[in-house]
Amino acid sequence: MIASAGARIARMLPPETAHTLTLRMLSYGAGVPLHAPQLPVSTRVELPKSGLRLCSPVGLAAGFDKNCEVPEAMAKFGFGFVECGTVTPKPQPGNPKPRLFRLTEDRAVINRMGFNNFGLDYFVRRLEKYSHAVPIGANVGANKDSEDRIGDYVTGIEAVAPYADYITINISSPNTPGLRGLQDRASLTALLTRCGAADRNGLPVFLKVAPDLDPEAIADICSVLNAEGAWLSGLIISNTTLARPPSLRSEDKSETGGLSGAPLFQPSTEVLRQFARKLEGKFDLIGAGGIATGRDAYAKIRAGASAVQLYSLMVYDGPGIAARVARELSHCLADDGFASIADAVGKDL
Ligand SMILES: Cc1cc2nc3c(=O)[nH]c(=O)nc-3n(C[C@H](O)[C@H](O)[C@H](O)COP(=O)(O)O)c2cc1C
């Protein structure tokens, strides 16, 4: 209740000011529940390839807590796992402000933050202190001015591996020029070869992909995964989109950057479904993009995801969204006669 009132007040402030203030308040424990909510037993899940065990399949997506400052607080709101980052080896300021826009009428967000973060040293100092109340993912990226971007991922993996529960290689931010080129066949092969040789301390590693992929690009990624990705646990599908659906109504709809929230739900779920069809259960899939309800999460699970993540709709609905989505999801499972998440994974394929 307090948290959703907080979300309403935060929406009266400019978006990035609201975000900074929210992180500050959460880091002081303001509005954070004393105990994590009790969640239904049917929402417990173990991801088959990575072995991650989650009390809820609803995780916090990367970008909210770029510097690993409030993972404990987010666990208390009922997220089943939290992903921090994207962190780059060196600190960097990101793009000039304004770079974050609320598209309120569309329940969406556009951002062109550009990997603003305090760098790996700061991130790792925070990560070391985390209690592991729920599994934590460290999402790693490359500096904008790096001469060896793949080397940046290797540096990131090796720095966070002693302390995280899983690692995400983010090659799909649209706000670092050329980064998405790492999804191309030759670059992805080179990335997976070098990152596969990095010391990851036995941790599961996920690759985060864009939603702006045509069937040919999806087929290419899958064939590289089959050839060079045996060590990878899975994919996170998806990051924000560069597309602008004609249905958008908000004033800021033409701002440059990645679009997320409600309008991303359908396209990101479709890309998830295509990956799931091609990969046939060989990798764990985590679905992200436009989740606001248990029904949305359930649709991603039926399309092949074993877990989901959300960020943008928390901006509108407050952090109570984590526990609410998990509870609604348990009702969706029960209505269709499934005793567990695992039973429903990929049922629409
Ligand atoms: C303001 C903002 C910043 C983001 N920053 C990152 C980031 O640093 N790394 C990343 O992998 N994804 C980032 N994302 C993408 C989200 O993690 C997520 O994949 C995407 O927004 C789709 O989920 P949603 O519709 O629930 O927000 C960001 C999203 C937003 C809205």
The ligand as a Gaussian input file, in Angstrom:
#p B3LYP/6-31G(d) Opt

LIG

0 1
 C       15.150000       2.515000     -17.824000
 C       15.565000       1.158000     -18.297000
 C       16.899000       0.792000     -18.216000
 C       17.296000      -0.470000     -18.642000
 N       18.606000      -0.819000     -18.522000
 C       18.991000      -2.074000     -18.856000
 C       20.331000      -2.488000     -18.650000
 O       21.180000      -1.748000     -18.144000
 N       20.662000      -3.748000     -19.039000
 C       19.761000      -4.626000     -19.577000
 O       20.113000      -5.764000     -19.877000
 N       18.463000      -4.258000     -19.756000
 C       18.070000      -3.019000     -19.400000
 N       16.756000      -2.654000     -19.565000
 C       15.809000      -3.601000     -20.198000
 C       15.019000      -4.394000     -19.166000
 O       15.864000      -5.185000     -18.381000
 C       13.981000      -5.309000     -19.852000
 O       14.660000      -6.283000     -20.614000
 C       13.029000      -4.560000     -20.768000
 O       12.724000      -3.294000     -20.252000
 C       11.722000      -5.328000     -21.011000
 O       11.010000      -5.557000     -19.812000
 P        9.850000      -4.571000     -19.276000
 O        8.920000      -4.311000     -20.412000
 O        9.207000      -5.310000     -18.135000
 O       10.560000      -3.348000     -18.807000
 C       16.335000      -1.385000     -19.155000
 C       14.992000      -1.011000     -19.224000
 C       14.593000       0.235000     -18.804000
 C       13.148000       0.619000     -18.879000

